[in-house]
Amino acid sequence: MVDRVLVTLDGAVQDPDAPLLSADDFGALRGDGVFETVLVREGKPCALELHLARLRRSAQVLDLPEPDLGQWRSAVEIAAKEWGAEQEGQLRLVLTRGRESAGPASRVTSGALSETPDSTAYVLVAPVPERVDKARTEGISVITLARGISVDLAQNAPWLLMGAKSLSYATNMSALRFAARQDADDVIFTSTEHRVLEGPRSTVVIQRDKQLLTPPAKHGVLPGITQRALFAEAERAGWSCEYKSFFVADLITADSVWMLGSITLAARVASLDGLRMSAPDCAPEISELVDRGVARNWRLADW
């Protein structure tokens, strides 16, 4: 059983302990790039096509070269097979603007932005973090933190890259460290209007009776892959699912609150800002809907 797998976009399996990223790579220097994180389960990448589509959208937002999804798909499948089916894996797709020494990061040609073709691209698989199993089975403690922005900012300032999964994650990681100092596991960001946004690495979903709600993408939140899979599966099972703005107070009055991510999948919020939140009778059903929704998006024909 391997502990890490590294595959470059040409399909070559690399030594994960050998240097790969150059010191002047824009991804390291400026966080100038995009990524996706995919769960590998039973040797298969979960919801791969949805992740590839989001990688492409994020690259477009950052004016990166158009990703060759066929190459990415092949590299992911090689990495997943090298990883094996014995344990779950955390698979990352990483695309940066490349090396600073390769030339200008971008230039304007005939009024359009032209990018350097020398991008850095690779797939890395590593074990799922230890926190994941506990989050799935016992739930998590969460605090709300102000992001300091309005829900209108994404539409008024598209250059801020809100809604794109970029490598610029310093603020998200800082929020998680702050939460840890408060003995909390995770964070729910809120807007200046006290509307719920998202977590540093997850999508927020609230449940009321047989209804599921999540904030709309127009608020600048990253469209969630796991949330999308849940909504599709829940609607098949007779649930009502809606993209709708809601406030922090709605978290407290909801029957349950969930943090959905590609690796953890479904983590129920067991406490919010110190307030204990009991599990509803339907909690096992919601977890099962997430598992089924993600499994439905496996590209089984290719395996």
C-alpha positions in Angstrom: 0.0 0.0 0.0 1.5 3.3 -1.1 1.3 6.5 1.0 1.5 9.0 -1.9 1.2 9.0 -5.7 2.4 11.8 -8.0 1.5 11.9 -11.7 2.3 14.7 -14.2 0.0 15.7 -17.0 1.9 13.6 -19.5 0.8 10.5 -17.6 4.2 9.8 -16.1 4.3 8.4 -12.5 6.8 10.5 -10.6 8.8 9.9 -7.4 6.6 11.8 -4.8 9.8 12.6 -2.7 11.7 14.1 -5.7 11.5 17.9 -6.3 8.8 18.9 -8.8 7.8 22.5 -8.3 10.3 25.2 -9.3 11.2 27.9 -6.8 9.9 30.6 -9.1 6.6 28.9 -9.9 3.8 31.4 -9.8 1.8 29.0 -7.7 4.4 29.2 -4.9 5.2 32.9 -5.4 1.7 34.3 -5.6 -0.8 31.5 -5.2 -1.6 32.1 -8.9 -3.3 28.9 -10.0 -6.3 26.7 -9.4 -6.9 23.3 -7.9 -9.5 20.6 -7.2 -9.6 18.0 -4.5 -11.3 14.7 -5.3 -12.1 11.7 -3.1 -10.7 8.4 -4.3 -13.0 5.6 -3.0 -12.5 1.9 -3.9 -9.9 2.9 -6.4 -12.2 5.4 -8.3 -12.2 9.2 -8.3 -15.6 10.4 -7.1 -17.6 12.9 -9.2 -14.6 13.4 -11.5 -16.4 15.0 -14.4 -18.0 17.6 -12.1 -14.5 18.4 -10.7 -13.0 18.7 -14.1 -15.8 21.1 -15.2 -15.1 23.2 -12.1 -11.4 23.2 -12.8 -12.1 24.5 -16.3 -14.3 27.2 -15.0 -11.8 28.3 -12.4 -9.0 28.4 -15.0 -11.2 30.6 -17.2 -11.9 33.0 -14.3 -8.1 33.3 -13.7 -7.3 33.7 -17.4 -5.2 30.5 -17.4 -4.7 28.4 -20.5 -7.7 26.1 -21.3 -7.1 22.8 -19.5 -7.0 19.7 -21.7 -9.6 17.7 -19.8 -8.7 14.5 -21.6 -5.1 14.8 -20.3 -6.3 15.5 -16.8 -8.8 12.6 -16.9 -6.0 10.2 -18.0 -3.6 11.5 -15.3 -6.3 11.2 -12.6 -7.2 7.6 -13.6 -3.5 6.6 -13.6 -3.1 8.1 -10.2 -6.2 6.5 -8.8 -5.2 3.0 -10.1 -1.7 3.5 -8.6 -3.3 4.4 -5.3 -5.4 1.3 -5.3 -8.7 0.3 -3.7 -7.6 -0.6 -0.2 -8.0 2.9 1.3 -9.6 6.2 0.6 -7.4 8.8 -0.9 -7.3 12.6 -1.2 -6.5 13.4 -4.8 -5.5 17.0 -5.8 -5.4 18.4 -9.3 -3.1 21.4 -9.4 -2.6 23.9 -12.2 -0.4 27.0 -11.9 0.6 29.7 -14.3 4.0 28.2 -14.5 7.5 29.7 -13.9 8.2 33.4 -13.6 11.5 32.8 -15.6 9.5 31.5 -18.5 8.3 35.0 -19.4 5.5 37.4 -18.6 2.6 35.8 -16.7 0.2 37.4 -19.2 0.3 39.9 -22.0 -2.4 41.9 -23.8 -2.7 41.1 -27.5 -5.4 42.9 -29.6 -7.3 43.7 -26.4 -7.3 40.1 -25.2 -5.3 38.4 -22.5 -2.8 35.8 -23.7 -1.3 33.4 -21.2 2.1 31.7 -21.2 1.7 28.0 -22.2 4.3 26.8 -19.7 1.9 25.9 -16.9 2.7 23.6 -14.1 0.2 20.7 -13.8 0.1 17.5 -11.7 -2.0 15.1 -9.8 -1.2 14.1 -6.2 -2.8 11.5 -4.1 -2.3 11.2 -0.3 -4.2 9.6 2.6 -7.4 11.2 3.8 -6.8 13.4 6.9 -7.5 11.7 10.2 -10.1 14.3 11.1 -12.4 13.1 8.4 -13.7 9.9 10.0 -14.7 11.6 13.2 -16.3 14.4 11.3 -18.4 12.0 9.3 -19.5 9.9 12.3 -19.7 12.3 15.2 -20.2 15.7 13.6 -18.2 18.9 14.0 -18.1 22.0 16.2 -18.3 25.2 14.2 -18.0 28.9 14.8 -19.3 31.7 12.6 -16.8 34.3 11.4 -17.3 37.5 9.5 -15.7 37.5 6.1 -16.1 41.3 5.9 -17.7 41.4 2.5 -21.2 42.1 1.1 -23.0 39.4 -0.9 -23.1 41.9 -3.8 -19.3 42.0 -4.0 -18.9 39.0 -6.3 -21.0 40.6 -9.0 -19.6 44.1 -8.5 -15.9 43.1 -8.4 -15.3 40.0 -10.6 -11.5 40.5 -10.4 -11.6 39.3 -6.8 -12.0 35.7 -8.2 -14.8 34.9 -5.7 -16.4 31.6 -6.7 -13.2 30.3 -8.3 -11.1 27.5 -6.6 -7.8 29.3 -6.6 -4.6 28.4 -4.8 -4.8 31.6 -2.7 -6.0 29.8 0.4 -4.1 31.7 3.1 -7.2 33.4 4.5 -9.1 30.1 4.6 -6.3 28.4 6.5 -6.0 31.3 8.9 -9.7 31.0 9.7 -9.3 27.3 10.5 -6.3 28.0 12.7 -8.4 30.7 14.5 -11.2 28.2 15.0 -8.8 25.6 16.4 -7.7 28.1 19.0 -11.4 28.4 20.0 -11.6 24.6 20.3 -13.8 24.5 17.1 -13.3 22.2 14.1 -14.6 24.4 11.3 -15.9 27.8 10.3 -19.0 29.3 8.6 -18.2 32.6 6.9 -20.9 35.3 7.0 -21.4 38.5 5.0 -21.7 42.1 6.2 -25.5 41.6 6.0 -25.2 38.6 8.3 -26.0 36.2 5.5 -24.5 32.7 5.5 -21.8 32.2 2.8 -19.6 29.0 3.0 -16.9 27.3 4.9 -13.2 27.5 4.2 -13.3 24.1 2.6 -17.0 23.2 2.4 -20.5 24.2 1.3 -23.2 25.0 3.9 -26.5 23.2 3.7 -29.4 23.6 6.1 -32.3 21.1 6.5 -35.9 21.9 7.4 -38.3 19.0 7.4 -37.9 17.6 3.9 -36.2 20.7 2.5 -32.5 21.4 1.8 -31.2 25.0 1.3 -27.8 26.3 0.3 -26.5 29.8 -0.5 -26.6 30.8 -4.2 -23.4 31.1 -6.2 -24.2 34.8 -6.9 -23.1 35.5 -3.3 -19.6 34.7 -4.3 -19.5 31.2 -2.8 -17.8 28.3 -4.6 -20.3 26.0 -6.3 -20.1 22.8 -4.3 -19.6 19.4 -6.0 -20.8 17.3 -3.0 -23.7 19.7 -2.5 -24.7 19.3 -6.1 -24.6 15.5 -5.9 -26.7 15.6 -2.7 -29.4 17.9 -4.2 -29.7 15.6 -7.3 -30.0 12.5 -5.2 -32.3 14.1 -2.6 -34.7 15.4 -5.3 -34.9 11.8 -6.7 -35.9 10.8 -3.1 -38.7 13.4 -2.9 -36.8 16.2 -1.1 -37.2 19.8 -2.0 -33.9 21.5 -2.7 -33.3 25.2 -3.3 -30.5 27.7 -3.7 -31.6 30.5 -1.4 -30.0 33.2 0.7 -30.4 32.8 4.5 -29.1 34.4 7.7 -27.1 33.2 10.7 -30.4 33.1 12.7 -31.6 30.5 10.2 -28.7 28.2 11.1 -30.0 28.2 14.7 -33.6 27.5 13.8 -32.8 24.8 11.2 -33.5 21.2 12.0 -29.9 20.5 11.1 -26.9 22.2 9.5 -24.4 20.4 7.3 -20.9 21.1 6.0 -20.4 19.3 2.7 -17.0 18.8 1.1 -15.4 16.5 -1.5 -13.3 14.7 1.1 -15.3 14.7 4.3 -18.5 14.4 2.2 -21.2 15.1 4.9 -20.3 16.5 8.4 -23.3 17.5 10.6 -22.8 20.6 12.7 -23.1 19.3 16.3 -22.4 22.6 17.9 -22.6 26.2 16.5 -20.9 29.0 18.4 -21.1 26.9 21.5 -24.8 26.0 21.1 -25.4 22.2 21.0 -27.4 21.1 17.9 -29.1 17.7 18.2 -29.2 15.3 15.3 -32.6 15.0 13.6 -34.1 11.6 12.8 -33.3 12.1 9.2 -29.5 12.6 9.7 -28.6 9.0 8.6 -30.7 9.5 5.5 -28.9 12.7 4.5 -25.5 11.1 4.9 -26.7 8.2 2.8 -28.0 10.5 0.1 -24.6 12.2 -0.1 -22.9 8.8 -0.4 -25.3 7.7 -3.1 -25.1 11.0 -5.0 -21.3 10.9 -5.1 -21.2 7.2 -6.1 -23.6 8.0 -8.9 -21.1 10.3 -10.4 -18.3 7.7 -10.7 -17.3 7.2 -14.4 -17.8 3.4 -14.1 -17.5 2.8 -17.8 -13.8 3.7 -17.8 -12.9 1.2 -15.1 
